[in-house]
Amino acid sequence: MDFLILIALLASIAQCLEINLEWDIGEGTTAITSASSLLRFTSDAAPEFTEWIPLGWDHGSMSLQHRDNGTAFIVMQLTPPSAHHQAILGKSSDIAQSNAHGTAQGPPQVLLEAPVDLQSSEPYYFKVEAHHDIKQNRTTYEGLYSSGDHWQYLGSLIMQYPTTNTTQSQLHSTSTDNNDLNRLISALATSIPPSTSTSAQSSDSDSDDSGSDENDLDDKQFYAKDDSSEDNSSNSINRIKNPIEFPTTPAFPRIFSGIRRLDGGDPELLRAGVYKSFEMRDRLGDTFFVSKAHAYLYDSSDSDLASVRHYFMASSYLLTIDGPH
C-alpha cells in the first residue's frame, strides 16, 4: 500500500511543458541585431512555477519567471550550444544579479536576474540588442525591459564563438545590393568629423563618392577595405569597392515567444499570455514587423492542454497551457 502511495506522489510532480511561437521572419532578415516584443497577462493566468518568454532564440532568452512564494524575476540567459562555445558574463546593472549554472556538457549557462513586482494588469516590454565583434568572433547581448514609460537596463551577456588562427575564417562575405551598399556608404560619410571630412569643403564632388579615410574609423573591421593608393594627398574621400563582410553566425537564430511550466508547477492551473508587437531591426537600420508565426509544443503528454489563438486585427497571439480538465 505504501508503494502505491509513493507511485501516486511521484506521478503528481509535474514536469516541464513548453509552447513556443516561432516568428516567421521571411527573407532578408538574417542580419538582425535587435528584437523586441510585448507581453500582457490575461486575468488569473499567472500562477507560480511559470515562465513567460517574450524573446527567445536557439541559445538564449529574455523572460519573466514567477517562482514560489510569490517572487518574480526578469531573467536573461545564454546557454552555449556546444563545448566549443563559451557564455560569458558581461555587464550587470544595479538591479540585476549575475549567476552561472553548470550544464551537462561544455561551459556553464550564464544568467542575469532582476526582481520585479508581477502586475498582471500591466504590459511588459522586452528588448534585446546584439553587437557582434567580428575581430574577436563574439556577440554581446544587452537586455532591456519596461512595465511603464522607461526602459530598465538589465545588463549584458556575451557568446564567444569558436575561434581560429585566421581572422578571415571568422568572416563571411555576403552579397549586398546597391541600395544597401549606398546606404551604408552614406552613413559613413555623414559620420566623419568636419575637421577631417572633405565632403563639406568640396560642394561639386560626386554625390555617391563617399566613404571613409582609414584614420576616421575606430572599428575598421566592420567595414570593407577601400582600394585607395598610398598617396593620401587627394582631397576626395575614398570609395569603398569591396563587398561588406558580415558575421557567419546570426545573432538571433530561430526567434520565438512562449510559455513554460517549470518543474513543480501545477498542471491544473491555467497559464496564459498575450504576445504582440514583434519587431526587429537589422544592421542597416531597417525595421521588420512580424505578422505570422508557427506554434510548437514540447515535452507534452496525452493529458496536457495547450492552445494558440491569433487575433489578426490586433496582431497578437494568445498562448495557453494547462488548466482544469
C-alpha positions as CSV (number, residue, x, y, z in Angstrom):
1,M,0.0,0.0,0.0
2,D,2.8,2.4,0.9
3,F,4.4,1.6,-2.5
4,L,1.2,2.6,-4.3
5,I,1.1,5.9,-2.4
6,L,4.7,6.6,-3.4
7,I,3.9,6.0,-7.1
8,A,1.0,8.4,-6.8
9,L,3.2,11.1,-5.2
10,L,5.8,10.8,-7.9
11,A,3.2,11.0,-10.6
12,S,1.8,14.2,-9.2
13,I,5.2,16.0,-9.6
14,A,4.7,18.0,-12.8
15,Q,7.5,18.2,-15.3
16,C,8.3,21.0,-17.7
17,L,5.8,21.8,-20.5
18,E,6.5,24.4,-23.1
19,I,4.7,26.0,-26.0
20,N,6.7,28.1,-28.5
21,L,5.5,30.6,-31.1
22,E,8.3,30.8,-33.7
23,W,8.3,34.0,-35.6
24,D,8.1,33.8,-39.4
25,I,10.7,36.4,-40.3
26,G,10.9,35.6,-44.0
27,E,13.7,36.5,-46.3
28,G,16.2,39.3,-46.0
29,T,16.3,39.4,-42.2
30,T,19.3,37.2,-41.5
31,A,21.3,40.2,-40.2
32,I,19.0,41.0,-37.2
33,T,20.7,42.9,-34.4
34,S,17.7,44.0,-32.3
35,A,14.4,42.2,-31.3
36,S,11.6,43.4,-29.1
37,S,8.1,42.3,-28.1
38,L,5.3,42.9,-25.6
39,L,3.8,40.6,-23.1
40,R,0.4,41.0,-21.5
41,F,-1.3,38.7,-19.0
42,T,-4.8,37.5,-19.0
43,S,-6.7,37.6,-15.7
44,D,-5.8,35.0,-13.1
45,A,-3.4,33.2,-15.5
46,A,-0.1,33.9,-13.9
47,P,0.4,31.1,-11.3
48,E,3.7,30.2,-9.7
49,F,6.3,28.0,-11.4
50,T,5.7,29.6,-14.8
51,E,8.0,31.3,-17.2
52,W,6.8,33.7,-20.0
53,I,9.3,34.1,-22.8
54,P,8.6,37.2,-24.9
55,L,12.1,36.8,-26.6
56,G,13.9,33.6,-27.1
57,W,16.3,32.1,-29.6
58,D,18.3,28.9,-30.1
59,H,20.9,29.6,-27.3
60,G,19.3,32.4,-25.2
61,S,16.2,34.1,-24.0
62,M,14.8,37.0,-22.0
63,S,11.8,36.1,-19.9
64,L,9.7,36.7,-16.8
65,Q,9.6,33.9,-14.2
66,H,7.0,33.6,-11.5
67,R,8.6,31.3,-8.8
68,D,7.5,30.1,-5.4
69,N,6.4,32.3,-2.6
70,G,5.1,34.9,-5.0
71,T,8.6,36.1,-6.2
72,A,9.1,37.1,-9.8
73,F,12.2,37.9,-11.8
74,I,13.2,39.2,-15.2
75,V,15.8,36.7,-16.5
76,M,18.2,36.9,-19.4
77,Q,20.2,33.7,-20.1
78,L,22.7,32.3,-22.6
79,T,23.4,28.6,-23.0
80,P,26.5,27.5,-25.0
81,P,25.2,25.3,-27.9
82,S,28.4,23.2,-27.8
83,A,31.6,22.6,-25.9
84,H,33.4,24.8,-28.4
85,H,31.3,27.9,-27.4
86,Q,31.5,29.9,-24.2
87,A,28.9,32.1,-22.5
88,I,30.5,35.0,-20.6
89,L,29.0,37.4,-18.0
90,G,29.2,40.9,-19.3
91,K,27.9,44.0,-17.5
92,S,25.4,43.8,-14.7
93,S,23.1,46.7,-13.7
94,D,22.5,47.8,-10.1
95,I,19.1,46.0,-10.1
96,A,20.4,42.7,-11.5
97,Q,22.4,39.8,-10.1
98,S,24.7,37.6,-12.2
99,N,24.8,33.8,-11.9
100,A,26.2,30.7,-13.7
101,H,24.9,27.2,-13.7
102,G,26.6,24.0,-14.9
103,T,25.5,22.2,-18.0
104,A,25.8,18.5,-18.9
105,Q,28.4,19.3,-21.5
106,G,30.6,22.3,-22.2
107,P,30.9,25.6,-20.4
108,P,28.1,26.7,-17.9
109,Q,25.0,28.7,-18.7
110,V,25.1,32.3,-17.6
111,L,22.2,34.4,-16.3
112,L,21.2,37.9,-15.2
113,E,18.2,38.2,-12.9
114,A,16.4,41.2,-11.5
115,P,13.4,41.0,-9.1
116,V,10.2,42.6,-10.3
117,D,6.7,43.1,-8.9
118,L,4.4,41.0,-11.0
119,Q,1.4,43.1,-12.0
120,S,-0.9,41.0,-14.2
121,S,-2.8,44.1,-15.3
122,E,0.3,45.8,-16.7
123,P,2.1,45.1,-20.1
124,Y,5.7,44.2,-20.1
125,Y,8.1,45.2,-22.9
126,F,11.2,43.3,-23.7
127,K,14.1,44.2,-26.0
128,V,17.5,42.5,-26.7
129,E,20.2,44.2,-28.8
130,A,23.1,42.3,-30.2
131,H,26.5,43.7,-31.1
132,H,28.9,41.4,-33.0
133,D,32.7,41.9,-32.8
134,I,34.0,40.3,-35.9
135,K,37.6,40.5,-34.9
136,Q,37.1,38.5,-31.6
137,N,34.2,36.5,-33.1
138,R,31.8,37.1,-30.3
139,T,28.3,38.6,-29.8
140,T,27.3,40.8,-26.9
141,Y,23.6,40.7,-25.9
142,E,22.1,43.6,-24.0
143,G,18.7,43.2,-22.3
144,L,16.2,45.9,-21.5
145,Y,12.6,45.7,-20.1
146,S,9.8,48.1,-19.2
147,S,6.5,48.0,-17.5
148,G,5.8,51.7,-17.9
149,D,7.3,54.7,-19.6
150,H,11.0,54.0,-19.1
151,W,13.4,51.2,-20.1
152,Q,15.3,49.4,-17.4
153,Y,18.8,48.2,-18.4
154,L,19.3,44.6,-17.1
155,G,22.9,44.1,-18.3
156,S,24.8,42.1,-21.0
157,L,25.9,38.6,-21.7
158,I,28.5,37.5,-24.3
159,M,28.5,34.5,-26.5
160,Q,32.1,33.6,-27.6
161,Y,32.1,31.5,-30.8
162,P,34.8,29.1,-31.8
163,T,37.9,30.9,-32.9
164,T,40.6,30.0,-35.5
165,N,44.1,31.2,-36.2
166,T,43.0,33.3,-39.1
167,T,40.6,36.3,-39.0
168,Q,39.4,35.6,-42.5
169,S,37.8,32.3,-41.4
170,Q,35.7,34.2,-38.9
171,L,34.3,36.5,-41.6
172,H,31.7,35.9,-44.3
173,S,31.2,38.0,-47.3
174,T,27.6,38.4,-48.2
175,S,26.2,39.8,-51.5
176,T,24.5,43.2,-50.9
177,D,22.5,45.1,-53.4
178,N,23.5,48.6,-54.5
179,N,20.9,50.3,-52.3
180,D,22.2,48.6,-49.1
181,L,25.8,49.5,-50.1
182,N,25.0,53.1,-50.9
183,R,23.0,53.5,-47.7
184,L,26.0,52.3,-45.6
185,I,28.5,54.5,-47.6
186,S,26.2,57.5,-47.0
187,A,26.1,56.7,-43.3
188,L,29.9,56.5,-43.1
189,A,30.3,59.9,-44.9
190,T,27.9,61.7,-42.5
191,S,29.8,60.2,-39.5
192,I,33.2,61.7,-40.5
193,P,34.1,64.7,-38.3
194,P,34.1,68.0,-40.1
195,S,37.8,68.6,-39.3
196,T,38.8,65.5,-41.4
197,S,36.0,65.3,-43.9
198,T,36.5,66.9,-47.3
199,S,32.9,66.5,-48.4
200,A,31.9,69.8,-46.7
201,Q,34.8,71.6,-48.4
202,S,34.1,70.4,-51.9
203,S,30.5,71.0,-52.9
204,D,30.9,69.9,-56.5
205,S,32.0,66.3,-55.7
206,D,30.0,63.3,-56.9
207,S,27.1,62.5,-54.6
208,D,28.0,58.8,-54.5
209,D,31.7,59.4,-54.0
210,S,31.5,58.9,-50.2
211,G,33.3,56.6,-47.8
212,S,35.9,57.0,-45.1
213,D,39.6,57.6,-44.7
214,E,41.2,54.8,-42.6
215,N,42.0,57.3,-39.8
216,D,38.4,58.2,-39.4
217,L,37.1,54.8,-38.3
218,D,37.7,53.2,-35.0
219,D,36.1,49.9,-35.8
220,K,37.6,49.2,-39.3
221,Q,36.9,45.5,-39.0
222,F,33.2,46.2,-39.5
223,Y,33.6,47.6,-43.0
224,A,35.1,46.6,-46.3
225,K,38.7,47.7,-47.2
226,D,39.0,50.6,-49.6
227,D,41.0,50.5,-52.8
228,S,42.9,53.7,-52.3
229,S,46.5,54.2,-53.2
230,E,49.1,55.1,-50.6
231,D,49.0,58.7,-51.8
232,N,46.6,60.5,-49.4
233,S,47.2,63.9,-50.9
234,S,43.9,63.9,-52.7
235,N,41.0,65.9,-51.2
236,S,38.4,63.3,-52.3
237,I,37.0,60.7,-49.9
238,N,37.9,57.1,-50.8
239,R,35.2,55.0,-52.3
240,I,34.5,51.5,-50.8
241,K,34.8,48.9,-53.6
242,N,35.0,45.5,-51.9
243,P,31.9,43.6,-50.6
244,I,30.8,44.2,-47.0
245,E,31.8,41.4,-44.6
246,F,29.3,40.2,-42.1
247,P,29.5,37.5,-39.3
248,T,28.8,33.9,-40.3
249,T,26.5,33.3,-37.3
250,P,23.2,35.2,-37.0
251,A,22.6,36.9,-33.6
252,F,19.1,35.5,-33.2
253,P,18.6,32.1,-34.8
254,R,15.0,30.9,-34.6
255,I,13.4,33.7,-32.7
256,F,10.3,32.7,-30.7
257,S,8.0,33.6,-27.9
258,G,6.5,31.1,-25.5
259,I,5.2,29.9,-22.1
260,R,6.9,27.2,-20.0
261,R,5.6,25.3,-17.0
262,L,8.6,25.0,-14.6
263,D,9.3,21.9,-12.5
264,G,6.8,21.7,-9.7
265,G,4.1,23.7,-11.5
266,D,0.5,22.6,-11.0
267,P,-0.9,21.5,-14.4
268,E,-4.4,22.2,-13.1
269,L,-3.7,26.0,-13.1
270,L,-4.1,27.9,-16.4
271,R,-1.0,29.6,-17.8
272,A,-1.6,32.2,-20.4
273,G,-0.1,35.2,-22.1
274,V,-0.8,37.6,-24.9
275,Y,2.2,38.4,-27.2
276,K,2.3,41.2,-29.8
277,S,4.4,44.0,-31.2
278,F,7.1,41.6,-32.7
279,E,9.7,44.0,-34.1
280,M,13.2,43.5,-35.4
281,R,16.0,45.8,-36.8
282,D,18.9,44.8,-38.9
283,R,22.5,46.1,-39.3
284,L,21.5,48.7,-41.8
285,G,18.7,50.1,-39.6
286,D,15.7,48.6,-41.5
287,T,12.7,47.6,-39.3
288,F,10.8,44.4,-39.8
289,F,7.4,43.7,-38.2
290,V,6.3,40.1,-37.8
291,S,2.7,39.2,-38.7
292,K,3.0,35.4,-39.0
293,A,4.2,32.7,-36.6
294,H,4.0,28.9,-36.1
295,A,3.3,27.2,-32.8
296,Y,5.1,24.1,-31.4
297,L,4.6,22.1,-28.2
298,Y,7.5,20.5,-26.3
299,D,7.7,17.8,-23.6
300,S,3.9,17.2,-23.6
301,S,1.9,14.2,-22.6
302,D,-1.5,13.0,-23.6
303,S,-3.2,14.8,-20.7
304,D,-1.6,18.2,-21.3
305,L,-3.7,21.1,-22.6
306,A,-2.4,23.8,-25.0
307,S,-3.9,26.3,-27.4
308,V,-3.0,29.2,-29.7
309,R,-5.3,31.9,-30.9
310,H,-4.3,34.5,-33.4
311,Y,-6.2,37.8,-33.2
312,F,-5.5,39.1,-36.7
313,M,-6.9,42.6,-36.3
314,A,-4.9,43.2,-33.1
315,S,-1.8,41.5,-34.5
316,S,-1.5,39.5,-31.3
317,Y,-1.3,35.8,-30.2
318,L,-2.9,34.2,-27.1
319,L,-0.9,31.2,-25.8
320,T,-2.3,29.0,-23.1
321,I,-1.2,25.7,-21.4
322,D,-2.6,23.7,-18.6
323,G,-5.8,24.4,-16.7
324,P,-8.7,22.4,-15.4
325,H,-9.8,19.4,-17.5
